Amino acid sequence: MYLPNGSSNSERQAYKDRWIEDMLIWSKQFIDSDEPALLCGDLNIAHQEDDIWNPSGNRKTSGFLIHEREWFTRLLETGWHDLLRIHVGPGKGPYTWWSNRGRARELDRGWRIDYVLANNAAKPLFRSAEVLREGGLVVSDHAPLIVDLEL
């Protein structure tokens, strides 16, 4: 899934805001299902301060706006589980996106905006999660997020 990126442009941010509210409503159909469901992709929101390298400098930046972060909290409160955070626990990072400017990736000045969320039926299948940062060809400003499930 790809959630639209907002910007300082109020029209673009309003589009993102409508989109995330619609997505919240749509995603609820999977919460109480007996079938495992995953919601994964680039959600373009760093949920907590640990999910961004410079929270104080980005409070007015789309992707870290308070109402976007509150929306993400509501999404999790409906019953989705953040598998990477469950696996790594609290603390900074790991990040999944870095700007192409200013050596951000090299200095690990990133954002965690890519997620794998699981409903209650999928959570027991979860084994591990990791962000692949080392030893590969960098072909994107994102790093792969790998989740291991026992199917």
Secondary structure as GFF3:
##gff-version 3
##sequence-region A 1 151
A	DSSP	alpha_helix	10	27	.	.	.	ID=ss1
A	DSSP	three_ten_helix	28	30	.	.	.	ID=ss2
A	DSSP	beta_strand	38	42	.	.	.	ID=ss3
A	DSSP	three_ten_helix	49	51	.	.	.	ID=ss4
A	DSSP	three_ten_helix	56	58	.	.	.	ID=ss5
A	DSSP	alpha_helix	66	77	.	.	.	ID=ss6
A	DSSP	beta_strand	81	82	.	.	.	ID=ss7
A	DSSP	alpha_helix	83	88	.	.	.	ID=ss8
A	DSSP	beta_strand	97	98	.	.	.	ID=ss9
A	DSSP	beta_strand	110	111	.	.	.	ID=ss10
A	DSSP	beta_strand	114	118	.	.	.	ID=ss11
A	DSSP	three_ten_helix	123	125	.	.	.	ID=ss12
A	DSSP	beta_strand	126	131	.	.	.	ID=ss13
A	DSSP	beta_strand	145	149	.	.	.	ID=ss14
###
